[in-house]
Amino acid sequence: MNLSELNILKSLQNIHAPWLDFIMTKITFLGDAGWFWIVVAIALCCFKKTRRMGLTAMIAMIFGLIVGNGLLKNLVARDRPYWIDQGLKDALLVKELSDFSFPSGHTQASFAAAVSIFLYNRKWGAAAIVLAVLIGFSRLYLGVHFPTDVLAGAILGTVFAFCARPVARYALKKLPRLLPSSKSKSRKKAKKA
């Protein structure tokens, strides 16, 4: 455990206010299980113009789920701050989590999706990155992650977005060949008639 990181979290407790507590719990909720980013990615996949963007975000989040949440959390096995410090536990504003702290899954999924969006549309991506940063900060404010957990989540999410981009490009090239096209169905119907 790094005492300076714990001290940063304790100093954030000094800025707590009821209105800010409300905002931060709502912001962090957007990252719960990546639901918000999954909805965004699915919505983007529904339109031809943004399909590659949405698929990239989805693939990046899957990389995060496997590598970050599945492997790293269990390999590093870092305790959550409120497991170590009773003051943070007493001030906890969200449900206690039973999984390990490193890396921050909320931040990782947020950056995976936000950077994926940025790779295709800088304007949308900039707004998404601002939200990802807010979600990461909310994890610190709420005392559920150490700063390096959030930093690692941001870095990993970014790396996964860049890795997912060529995978999405390849998948979209190959996928139409694997699925029957609507043109071939029309031709078959016309031959039967």
N, C-alpha and C positions, 0 to 999 in steps of 0.2 A: 504494500500500500504506500502511495506517495502522499506524505502529509501536506505538501503544498497544494495538491489537487483537492484534498479534503478541505483545506482552508479556503480555497476558491469557492467551493460549494457552500461552506458556512457563511462566507461574506455575502453570497447571493441571498441568503436567508434574511439579511438586513433590508433588502429592497422589497420584501413581500408586502403586498397590500391586497385587501379583498378584491378590488377590481382587477388587479394584475393576476392574482391567483385564478380568477374566473377565466380571464383571457388565455393564460398559459395552459390551463387544463383543457380548454377547447382546442387550442392549437395542437397540443400533444395528442389529443383524440384523433386528429386527422392522420396521424402516423400509426395508430393502433393496427397491428397486423397488416400495415400497408394498404388498408381498405380504400382510402381516398385515391391513392396513386394507381391502384388496380382499376378502380372505376374510370379514372382519367385515361389509362392505357386502353381499356376496352372501348371507351368512347372514341378514342383516336383511331382504333382499328376498324371502326365502322365506316370510315370514309376513305375512299381511295387516295385522296390527296395527303392524308395524315397516317395512313396505314403503316408505313415503314417506321414512323416515329413511335406509334403505339406499340408495335411489335418489338422495337428496340427496347422500349421502357419495360415491357413485360419480361423479355429475356434477361435484361439487366437485373430485375428484381428476383428472378428465379436463380440467377447466379448468386445473388446476395443471400437468398434463403439457404442454398446449398452450402456455399463456402463460409459466409459470415455467421449466419445463425446455426447452421448444422455442424460445421467443423470448428471454426475458430472459437465460438462461445464455449464449447465443451473442452477444447484443447487448452485454452488460456485459463478457463475456470476462475475468472476474476470475480470476487465478491462485489455486490452492489454497495454503494456508499451507505445506504441506510441499514445494511446488515452490520456495518462496522461502527457507525456513529448513532447513538441513541437519540441525540438531538435532531438529526435528519429524519429518523424514523418517527419521532413524535410530531414533526412538522409535515409528514407525508400527506399529500393532497390527492393522490391517486392510489388505486389498488396495489397492494404489494405484489411484486412479481417473483416467480420462483426460479426463473432462468438466470444465467450469469450475465455480467455487465458488459464485457468486451467482445465485440464492438457493439455500438448502439444500433439495434435493428431499425428503429424508427428513422434515425439519421441516414443509415445505409440505404434503405428503401427510398427515402425522400430524394437523396442525391442521385441514386440510380435512375429514377424516373425523371427528375428535373434536368439532369445533365443530358439524358437521352432526348428530351424535348429540345434543349438548347442546341444540340448537334444539328437539328433540322430547322429550327425557327428561333432565332436569337431573342426576339421580342417576347414570345411566349415563354421561352426558356429562362430568360432573366427573371420574369415574374415567378416562375416555378422555383428557381434557385433561391429567391428571397423567402418563399414559403418554406423551403427545405432548411434554410438557415434558422428561421424562426422555430421550426420543429426541433432542430438540434439544440437550440438555446433553451427551449422549454424543458428538455430532458435534464439540463443542468439546473435550471431554476427550480424544478420539482425535486431535485436531489436524487434522481434515480440512476444517473450515470456520472462517471468521472469525466473531466474534460478530454482526456486522451481516448475515452470510449467514443465520444462524439466526433473527435477529429478523425479517428480510424474509420468510423462509419462513413464520414464524408469522403475520405480518400478512397475507400473501397467502393462505395457507390459510384464515384466518378470513374474509377478504373473499370468497373463492371459495365458502365454505359458505353465506354469506348470499345470494350471487348464485344459487347452485344451488337454493335452497329454492323459489322461485317456478317455476323451470324444471321441477323434479320434480313440483310440484303440477299444473302444466299438462299435463305428459306423462302423469300418471296419470289425468287427466280425459279426455284424448284417446285414450289407448292402448286402452281397452276398446272404443271405437267402431271402431278399426281392425282389431281381432282378432275373429274369429267367436266368439260366446259359446257356452258349453256348453248354454244353454237353446235357442238356435236349432238346434243340432245334434240335441238331443233331439226337438224338434218335427219336424224333417225325418225322423228315424227313425220317429217315430210315424205320420207321413203315409204313409210307404212301407209300413208294416205294415197 
